[in-house]
Amino acid sequence: MSNDSGTITLPLLTLGLPGNVAGWLLDAGVPLAPLDTAAVRRGIAPAESSRSIVLFDSRSASARTDAEAAEALGYETIDAARLLTGRLPQEGLDQTVIPSTDPRRRFFEGLRPAIESAGGLWIRIGDFPHPYRWAVCSDEGSVEASDSPFDPVFVPAVAAFAELPAATGPSGRLPAADWLRTCASVGRPVRTAGDAAALLAKLGFGPGRAPLTWTCSLARFDEWWRFRRQIAIRAVRHSRACEIHVTMPAHRTTSAMPSLEIWRGRHLAVVPLKPGLNLLEDEAVPFQLCVSRHFAGFTADAPEPEFAESADRSAFVAPACK
């Protein structure tokens, strides 16, 4: 994610990351690619990539060695162990210690400033198809009710969905309509048992009031989520412009068009992505102030298994963009 002229900004190169951490990044829409360790060990850096950013885990001895070799070739490196544990592991210490706070949220809160300190930008594939900025999904026809469960990659996303509370919900909770507006403002999708469009209309979310709301079934969102993970992006920064090369699966199961989020401080730009070359001129990118959405998307609030039992998924506090 380097920001220098003529250098690759995406994908984020990875080295020895735990599988769950790589999953967090893919859920957040950050395109990944493994570092070519064979080339690095031979002292070779592919064209334009010597200043790319490598995210590695220093708890692996081989990853540490390869990261040092990459640094010698000019790559920027970020140690994921620092983000996951708050310190570099030392020899002889238990490497399985889990931090006391939600590890996923802790990881992202540390990763973005680390990338920016390395000269990069926070860029990711949007959570919803373009031009939608929010979703309300119906359980009707859900694959949960059939013999085919959700695709495993969709499970963390489903865990982060909000479930519509009863109209006469617990004391102290927002009315359903106000609660929905809160979810819409932060981009957290909502799951409902009935027809999603009918629900929105009943609560005052007509087409004129919520034009960027995607109403669909959970099965369709699952299809979109699998498609989103298969999108390959290569972005190269050239002075005042960025070339985005997009490759989508040859056999698409959805007509949805993805979007790209580009963050600068608390300002966000969302642009559609088409297959092939997308050229983004800096002066033409529409940045707007964003103080409600999380820069890693709604899955930043997906509970990890060890925290799932204590997490209250019916309440939600809008996070501030950092």
RODO-2510 file (C-alpha; in nm, 4 decimals, decimal comma):
residues 322
     n   res          X          Y          Z
     1     m     0,0000     0,0000     0,0000
     2     s     0,2871     0,2388    -0,0688
     3     n     0,1970     0,5947    -0,1690
     4     d     0,5123     0,6766    -0,3689
     5     s     0,5133     0,7465    -0,7432
     6     g     0,5202     0,4335    -0,9553
     7     t     0,4893     0,1871    -0,6671
     8     i     0,2315    -0,0808    -0,5960
     9     t    -0,0348     0,0110    -0,3409
    10     l    -0,2279    -0,3155    -0,3562
    11     p    -0,2304    -0,6045    -0,2920
    12     l    -0,0943    -0,6084     0,0606
    13     l     0,1813    -0,8692     0,0660
    14     t     0,1662    -1,1258     0,3461
    15     l     0,4167    -1,3528     0,5111
    16     g     0,3404    -1,6196     0,7717
    17     l     0,0099    -1,4702     0,8893
    18     p    -0,2243    -1,6868     1,1005
    19     g    -0,5228    -1,8056     0,8986
    20     n    -0,7750    -1,6164     1,1106
    21     v    -0,5856    -1,2882     1,0648
    22     a    -0,5782    -1,3337     0,6880
    23     g    -0,9526    -1,3976     0,7126
    24     w    -1,0035    -1,0688     0,8989
    25     l    -0,8257    -0,8820     0,6204
    26     l    -1,0297    -1,0524     0,3479
    27     d    -1,3509    -0,9775     0,5383
    28     a    -1,2397    -0,6138     0,5505
    29     g    -1,1922    -0,6163     0,1731
    30     v    -0,8151    -0,5688     0,1779
    31     p    -0,6702    -0,7525    -0,1264
    32     l    -0,3872    -0,9856    -0,0244
    33     a    -0,1103    -1,1719    -0,2025
    34     p     0,1672    -1,3907    -0,0570
    35     l     0,5181    -1,2515    -0,0764
    36     d     0,7350    -1,4335    -0,3315
    37     t     0,9760    -1,5697    -0,0733
    38     a     1,1755    -1,7676    -0,3296
    39     a     1,2626    -1,4469    -0,5143
    40     v     1,3318    -1,2581    -0,1926
    41     r     1,5702    -1,5269    -0,0680
    42     r     1,7589    -1,4977    -0,3967
    43     g     1,7816    -1,1210    -0,3504
    44     i     1,5329    -1,0430    -0,6268
    45     a     1,2512    -0,7899    -0,5970
    46     p     0,9849    -0,7915    -0,8744
    47     a     0,9545    -0,4719    -1,0761
    48     e     0,7716    -0,1878    -0,8941
    49     s     0,7254    -0,3900    -0,5756
    50     s     1,0422    -0,3179    -0,3803
    51     r     0,8627    -0,0525    -0,1764
    52     s     0,5420    -0,2446    -0,1265
    53     i     0,4292    -0,3237     0,2261
    54     v     0,4727    -0,6724     0,3706
    55     l     0,2643    -0,7785     0,6699
    56     f     0,4399    -1,0608     0,8546
    57     d     0,4194    -1,2451     1,1854
    58     s     0,7471    -1,2378     1,3783
    59     r     0,6348    -1,5290     1,5962
    60     s     0,7423    -1,7461     1,3020
    61     a     1,1194    -1,7762     1,2730
    62     s     1,1058    -1,8273     0,8965
    63     a     0,8772    -1,5251     0,8556
    64     r     1,1225    -1,3122     1,0536
    65     t     1,4091    -1,4244     0,8309
    66     d     1,2187    -1,3591     0,5096
    67     a     1,0956    -1,0207     0,6370
    68     e     1,4547    -0,9161     0,7077
    69     a     1,5513    -1,0191     0,3547
    70     a     1,2572    -0,8221     0,2154
    71     e     1,3612    -0,5135     0,4122
    72     a     1,7103    -0,5390     0,2636
    73     l     1,5482    -0,5236    -0,0811
    74     g     1,3528    -0,2075     0,0062
    75     y     1,0159    -0,3475     0,1111
    76     e     0,8340    -0,1809     0,4002
    77     t     0,7404    -0,4339     0,6696
    78     i     0,4801    -0,4384     0,9461
    79     d     0,4916    -0,6942     1,2248
    80     a     0,1437    -0,8361     1,2893
    81     a     0,2612    -0,9724     1,6251
    82     r     0,2897    -0,6161     1,7556
    83     l    -0,0694    -0,5491     1,6538
    84     l    -0,2038    -0,8719     1,8015
    85     t    -0,0178    -0,8724     2,1314
    86     g     0,0958    -0,5161     2,1808
    87     r     0,4601    -0,6222     2,2007
    88     l     0,7146    -0,8308     2,0195
    89     p     0,7224    -1,1886     2,1489
    90     q     1,0356    -1,2938     2,3300
    91     e     1,2033    -1,6301     2,3225
    92     g     1,0665    -1,8688     2,5826
    93     l     0,7361    -1,6865     2,6341
    94     d     0,3987    -1,8409     2,5686
    95     q     0,3077    -1,7403     2,2124
    96     t    -0,0608    -1,8292     2,2487
    97     v    -0,1534    -1,5463     2,4859
    98     i    -0,4640    -1,3625     2,3646
    99     p    -0,4986    -0,9906     2,4464
   100     s    -0,7721    -0,8936     2,6900
   101     t    -0,9595    -0,6817     2,4314
   102     d    -1,1294    -0,8003     2,1121
   103     p    -0,8326    -0,9107     1,8968
   104     r    -0,9951    -0,8290     1,5637
   105     r    -1,0764    -0,4690     1,6583
   106     r    -0,7359    -0,4280     1,8238
   107     f    -0,5632    -0,5533     1,5090
   108     f    -0,7376    -0,3085     1,2749
   109     e    -0,6968    -0,0138     1,5109
   110     g    -0,3223    -0,0740     1,4935
   111     l    -0,2914    -0,1778     1,1291
   112     r    -0,4213     0,1356     0,9620
   113     p    -0,1807     0,3789     1,1347
   114     a     0,1033     0,1318     1,0754
   115     i     0,0269     0,1298     0,7016
   116     e     0,0033     0,5078     0,6924
   117     s     0,3300     0,5403     0,8853
   118     a     0,4899     0,3208     0,6195
   119     g     0,3740     0,5672     0,3529
   120     g     0,0583     0,3858     0,2487
   121     l    -0,3115     0,4573     0,2114
   122     w    -0,6011     0,2590     0,3537
   123     i    -0,7792     0,1128     0,0504
   124     r    -1,0355    -0,1676     0,0517
   125     i    -1,3240    -0,3237    -0,1412
   126     g    -1,6566    -0,1943    -0,0103
   127     d    -1,8844    -0,4156     0,1969
   128     f    -2,1784    -0,3832    -0,0442
   129     p    -2,2222    -0,3802    -0,4224
   130     h    -2,2038    -0,0389    -0,5862
   131     p    -2,3836     0,1971    -0,5317
   132     y    -2,5257     0,0597    -0,2059
   133     r    -2,3954     0,1774     0,1305
   134     w    -2,6115    -0,0390     0,3583
   135     a    -2,8144    -0,3597     0,3440
   136     v    -3,1250    -0,5128     0,4989
   137     c    -3,1368    -0,8878     0,4430
   138     s    -3,4317    -1,1211     0,4754
   139     d    -3,4128    -1,4721     0,6210
   140     e    -3,6789    -1,5819     0,3728
   141     g    -3,5295    -1,8544     0,1579
   142     s    -3,2206    -1,8542     0,3753
   143     v    -2,9736    -2,1331     0,3163
   144     e    -2,9783    -2,1865     0,6926
   145     a    -3,3197    -2,3439     0,6493
   146     s    -3,1999    -2,5794     0,3785
   147     d    -2,9547    -2,8668     0,3724
   148     s    -2,6769    -2,6314     0,2545
   149     p    -2,5333    -2,4107     0,5301
   150     f    -2,3714    -2,0749     0,4662
   151     d    -2,0309    -2,0783     0,3028
   152     p    -1,7763    -2,0784     0,5919
   153     v    -1,6276    -1,7497     0,4708
   154     f    -1,9681    -1,5848     0,5255
   155     v    -2,0060    -1,6948     0,8874
   156     p    -1,8023    -1,4044     1,0390
   157     a    -2,0040    -1,1562     0,8360
   158     v    -2,3342    -1,3060     0,9536
   159     a    -2,2096    -1,2819     1,3132
   160     a    -2,1631    -0,9058     1,2657
   161     f    -2,5139    -0,8494     1,1258
   162     a    -2,7586    -0,6660     1,3478
   163     e    -3,0874    -0,8392     1,4181
   164     l    -3,3934    -0,6172     1,4266
   165     p    -3,5212    -0,5886     1,7847
   166     a    -3,8893    -0,6178     1,8635
   167     a    -4,0901    -0,2962     1,8245
   168     t    -4,1493    -0,3019     2,2008
   169     g    -3,7927    -0,3969     2,2807
   170     p    -3,6106    -0,3893     2,6144
   171     s    -3,6249    -0,0739     2,8218
   172     g    -3,3663     0,1822     2,7232
   173     r    -3,3369     0,0655     2,3615
   174     l    -3,4001     0,2910     2,0621
   175     p    -3,7299     0,2500     1,8748
   176     a    -3,6895     0,0217     1,5748
   177     a    -3,6958     0,3054     1,3174
   178     d    -3,4317     0,5104     1,5019
   179     w    -3,2225     0,2004     1,5609
   180     l    -3,2341     0,1232     1,1873
   181     r    -3,1176     0,4758     1,1063
   182     t    -2,8218     0,4241     1,3373
   183     c    -2,7316     0,1004     1,1599
   184     a    -2,7693     0,2716     0,8218
   185     s    -2,5399     0,5581     0,9196
   186     v    -2,2585     0,3226     1,0243
   187     g    -2,3118     0,0736     0,7409
   188     r    -2,3985    -0,2236     0,9594
   189     p    -2,6323    -0,4614     0,7710
   190     v    -2,9536    -0,5724     0,9379
   191     r    -3,1088    -0,9167     0,9371
   192     t    -3,4855    -0,9558     0,9482
   193     a    -3,7262    -1,2501     0,9357
   194     g    -3,9767    -1,0871     0,7006
   195     d    -3,9672    -0,9064     0,3683
   196     a    -3,6878    -0,6488     0,3852
   197     a    -3,8444    -0,3923     0,1488
   198     a    -4,1795    -0,4108     0,3277
   199     l    -4,0083    -0,3616     0,6622
   200     l    -3,8269    -0,0506     0,5424
   201     a    -4,1451     0,0951     0,3970
   202     k    -4,3348     0,0294     0,7215
   203     l    -4,0697     0,2106     0,9243
   204     g    -4,0487     0,5081     0,6911
   205     f    -3,7479     0,4094     0,4805
   206     g    -3,9006     0,4698     0,1389
   207     p    -3,6892     0,4753    -0,1804
   208     g    -3,6580     0,8546    -0,1598
   209     r    -3,5224     0,8395     0,1952
   210     a    -3,2834     0,5477     0,1623
   211     p    -3,1705     0,5282    -0,2025
   212     l    -2,8465     0,3496    -0,1157
   213     t    -3,0050     0,0622     0,0762
   214     w    -2,9645    -0,2860    -0,0670
   215     t    -3,2567    -0,5173     0,0109
   216     c    -3,1804    -0,8827    -0,0539
   217     s    -3,1911    -1,2304     0,0957
   218     l    -2,9136    -1,3635     0,3168
   219     a    -2,8480    -1,6242     0,0467
   220     r    -2,7847    -1,3491    -0,2067
   221     f    -2,5567    -1,1635     0,0356
   222     d    -2,3675    -1,4902     0,0859
   223     e    -2,3250    -1,5136    -0,2937
   224     w    -2,1975    -1,1551    -0,3063
   225     w    -1,9574    -1,2164    -0,0191
   226     r    -1,7965    -1,5157    -0,1920
   227     f    -1,7679    -1,3179    -0,5167
   228     r    -1,6108    -1,0207    -0,3329
   229     r    -1,3366    -1,2414    -0,1919
   230     q    -1,2424    -1,3610    -0,5402
   231     i    -1,1772    -1,0132    -0,6802
   232     a    -0,8065    -0,9532    -0,7454
   233     i    -0,6806    -0,5960    -0,7414
   234     r    -0,3432    -0,4546    -0,8366
   235     a    -0,3100    -0,0810    -0,7771
   236     v    -0,0094     0,1233    -0,8862
   237     r     0,0418     0,4786    -0,7718
   238     h     0,1728     0,7303    -1,0282
   239     s     0,2246     1,0776    -0,8831
   240     r    -0,1280     1,2300    -0,8971
   241     a    -0,3142     0,9245    -1,0200
   242     c    -0,3660     0,5585    -0,9389
   243     e    -0,4073     0,2712    -1,1838
   244     i    -0,6424     0,0036    -1,0506
   245     h    -0,6241    -0,3278    -1,2362
   246     v    -0,9270    -0,5421    -1,1476
   247     t    -0,9645    -0,9132    -1,2230
   248     m    -1,2970    -1,0802    -1,1463
   249     p    -1,3860    -1,4514    -1,1523
   250     a    -1,4302    -1,5877    -1,5045
   251     h    -1,7582    -1,7549    -1,4107
   252     r    -1,9500    -1,4888    -1,2194
   253     t    -2,2572    -1,5930    -1,0241
   254     t    -2,3669    -1,2346    -0,9572
   255     s    -2,4049    -0,9185    -1,1640
   256     a    -2,3129    -0,7005    -0,8668
   257     m    -2,0502    -0,4343    -0,9253
   258     p    -1,7929    -0,3861    -0,6470
   259     s    -1,6747    -0,0509    -0,5182
   260     l    -1,3424     0,0694    -0,3812
   261     e    -1,3083     0,2707    -0,0609
   262     i    -1,0131     0,5100    -0,0322
   263     w    -0,9504     0,6685     0,3062
   264     r    -0,7536     0,9827     0,3849
   265     g    -0,7750     1,0639     0,7519
   266     r    -1,1459     1,0970     0,8261
   267     h    -1,2365     1,1502     0,4616
   268     l    -1,3700     0,8692     0,2446
   269     a    -1,4100     0,8289    -0,1318
   270     v    -1,6165     0,5453    -0,2824
   271     v    -1,5737     0,4654    -0,6527
   272     p    -1,7167     0,1826    -0,8668
   273     l    -1,4827    -0,0866    -0,9969
   274     k    -1,5187    -0,2414    -1,3408
   275     p    -1,3110    -0,5336    -1,4729
   276     g    -0,9842    -0,4304    -1,6339
   277     l    -0,8124    -0,0945    -1,5911
   278     n    -0,9642     0,1796    -1,3740
   279     l    -0,7732     0,5101    -1,3750
   280     l    -0,8332     0,7366    -1,0755
   281     e    -0,7079     1,0950    -1,1054
   282     d    -0,6603     1,2545    -0,7628
   283     e    -0,8559     1,5699    -0,8447
   284     a    -1,1513     1,3633    -0,9674
   285     v    -1,1823     1,1381    -0,6610
   286     p    -1,4888     1,2501    -0,4544
   287     f    -1,3721     1,2562    -0,0915
   288     q    -1,6262     1,3373     0,1791
   289     l    -1,6006     1,3663     0,5565
   290     c    -1,6955     1,0399     0,7303
   291     v    -1,7255     1,0219     1,1074
   292     s    -1,9589     0,7244     1,1496
   293     r    -1,8289     0,4287     0,9457
   294     h    -1,5398     0,2090     1,0484
   295     f    -1,2523     0,2085     0,8017
   296     a    -1,2396    -0,1744     0,8115
   297     g    -1,6119    -0,2187     0,7462
   298     f    -1,8864    -0,3799     0,9483
   299     t    -1,6950    -0,7053     1,0080
   300     a    -1,4577    -0,5154     1,2365
   301     d    -1,7328    -0,5839     1,4914
   302     a    -1,7644    -0,9554     1,4182
   303     p    -1,7152    -1,1313     1,7538
   304     e    -1,4381    -1,3836     1,7876
   305     p    -1,5541    -1,7249     1,9223
   306     e    -1,4124    -1,6628     2,2691
   307     f    -1,6025    -1,3335     2,2916
   308     a    -1,9251    -1,4347     2,1169
   309     e    -2,1124    -1,5455     2,4295
   310     s    -2,0645    -1,2141     2,6074
   311     a    -2,1189    -0,9862     2,3065
   312     d    -2,4505    -0,8013     2,2954
   313     r    -2,5379    -0,8041     1,9258
   314     s    -2,8729    -0,6211     1,9635
   315     a    -2,7126    -0,2903     2,0627
   316     f    -2,4634    -0,0947     1,8583
   317     v    -2,2553     0,2160     1,9130
   318     a    -2,1326     0,3947     1,6016
   319     p    -1,7518     0,3947     1,5907
   320     a    -1,5590     0,7091     1,5057
   321     c    -1,3368     0,7055     1,1988
   322     k    -0,9734     0,7501     1,2936
***
